[in-house]
Amino acid sequence: MQPLRVNKQPLYLQARQRLLSLIEDGSFRPGERLPSEVALAAQLGISRPTLREALLRLEQEGVISRKHGVGTFVSPRAPVFESGLEVLESLERQARRMGLDIAVAHLNVRERAADADEREALSLPAEPPAEGLCVDRVVTVKGRPVAYLRDVVPLAYLRRDDLADEFSSSVLDVLLRRESPRPATSHTEIVAEEADAAVAELLAVSQGAALLKLVGRLYDEDGQVLDYSLSYFVPGHFKFHVVRRVREDPIIQNHIGG
């Protein structure tokens, strides 16, 4: 195992990524005990305190588990949500399709004034302060947090009383069941983001842990924004793919034809 090289990223995060790569490529298999801290630190070329910080991150992410007096073990592989981004589908529907049982924790539904980012995304006026329905929740699989979701919907389209007592997790599915307005398209930005203190606590990861963040705007057939969403996903539980088409260059086509 090659020692870690110095770069701008903190050494413990480099160690975490190296260990995660070794687990993902099968060098350390599910259920297998990791080498001792002394041996592992030596292999990575780092100090034991740095290694412990890396192991703590992986433990909080559910990648490894520690048994006092026994050792550190690679956790069983977590279920992975795999989906193409070309089709908008709720996590709840994905889970049903994959035969996974999901649960919702920390559900918070409230009507409140939209903040500046939400007003801009939803094209809401600043004065008088526009309100929206805000739905926050954490999605768990086998008790493990895998995603934190926030949806903000203008009150003209959805109010708190519109959500049934048995509301599970998907605002999208609620909107799809309504006759009008009908969701038609979505624009989604995909970014990598470090977990702040609040999100880290909800997802049971360390502050600063890398998350995959999707920022979405849901439009109806007339181009009105129905929903503004922020979705934070814990790495290792989600795999997204996109089908891309080759864009033909007229200059190349003309050259071939001529």
Number of C-alpha atoms within 10 A of each C-alpha: 10 8 13 15 11 9 8 7 8 10 19 21 19 20 23 20 14 18 22 21 13 14 20 15 10 10 12 18 17 16 14 16 17 18 14 11 17 12 12 17 19 15 14 18 16 18 15 15 12 18 25 16 16 21 24 20 22 22 20 16 21 20 22 24 20 16 8 7 6 8 14 20 20 21 19 14 16 15 15 16 16 14 16 12 12 12 10 15 14 13 18 19 13 14 17 11 9 13 9 16 11 19 17 18 16 11 15 11 17 13 17 14 17 22 14 13 10 21 20 13 16 22 13 19 13 14 6 8 14 17 21 27 22 24 20 21 22 23 24 17 18 12 11 16 23 27 25 23 20 19 22 28 25 24 16 10 16 20 16 14 7 10 13 9 7 6 12 17 22 17 20 19 16 14 18 13 10 11 8 10 15 15 23 15 15 18 12 17 10 11 11 12 15 16 22 14 13 10 20 19 12 18 23 18 24 20 16 15 20 19 21 17 22 18 15 18 20 21 20 16 11 10 12 15 21 25 27 25 22 17 19 24 21 20 15 18 16 16 11 10 10 10 7 7 6 5 6 8 9 9 9 10 10 9 9 8 7 6
